Amino acid sequence: MTKNKGFTLIELLVVIAIIGILASVVLASLNTARNKASDAAVKGSLQQIRNQAALYYDGVGAGSHGTQAAGVCPNNATVNLFGDSNIKAMLAQASLRSGGNGGVGSGVTTYSNTYCYSSGDNFVVIAKLATGDADNAATVTAGPDTWCIDATGAVAAYTYAASTGAISQAFSTNKCTASN
């Protein structure tokens, strides 16, 4: 009697199932890494805005960042810090990396997921991070989901539960407060 050499159907199904489980674990890890990279890009864009704002203040701004009412960053500003083309490019990157519109689209006049304020010597820029869900308190993950930088170079990370108050405070005091 000869014995057939090969794998049974059950053995093949088990191997396929194991490969599927391993693939899903790897893909989940890659997605987490991608979101963390996006957060790093948003933070980097905000730091570049801080550096460019110092150049604007010393040059074109002649000792002032201009005046910009608190709110979603405009992509159509022309006469203040947020009208500078370099800063607009960085705001667009921060907006795109946080899942926003990048200031692009028919009738779009703002960089979604970014918030700006400037007055005289002060400015504040706040951007949502990709790893958080700042629009939905019920699904927010642990940790900060909003990043803030101001004219002094201070940075602060906020979580959704405190973001509304912290953002209002940042705009009213012209400063990012300590992480909450």
Steps between C-alpha positions, in 0.01 A plus 500: 500500500642838403454809707421830323746772575358848550298714734144446607239767451487564877875556516486748214210691658684524833812639329292753304323610820832550682638705210182713501528570873867597468422728205227681693735562795766642267250726320365634830854584612573676173186714534603606852847589374349699211284704742797568726699617198215734407500640855875560478447680168228722652726587795787568260282728287397696808864537608585625150214750531655621826839546329350672196291726725820624663637589156171669406500699826857625445453572130173554317296532818721782632453401864149361475326179401196695391146430616306181433180422686496167683357217297573252224812612311410691183663409168409839353680729749720760331609762751618321813721214612256248353520670160868403467536240222745286700267488799205421272694202361574372850136545607394304193736216595379497861140495378560216253701288746226529762237382253378845398448664162839668469320822409418362156161468332230699332389779732740392777624798701658324800753232591281250685632345823713809570421801720680836494514826690738795482516843655805724506792310652302183561364211301360154572462211255319181597463187287322171546712184502429191290516256794215664687139559411451857614157512336353216701547480877350151511773347281804701604803288581716552805751778460505839333316562177570872455835682482559869575793735439531871575728799436714422805581155364293328765319183397214316664308184429129485574251216524148533365328525838696815582568632150208742481597679821873476430464637148287790626758566772786489247322756284409728792848490660699481173684199644487123490458374853655193655379161383179386661 
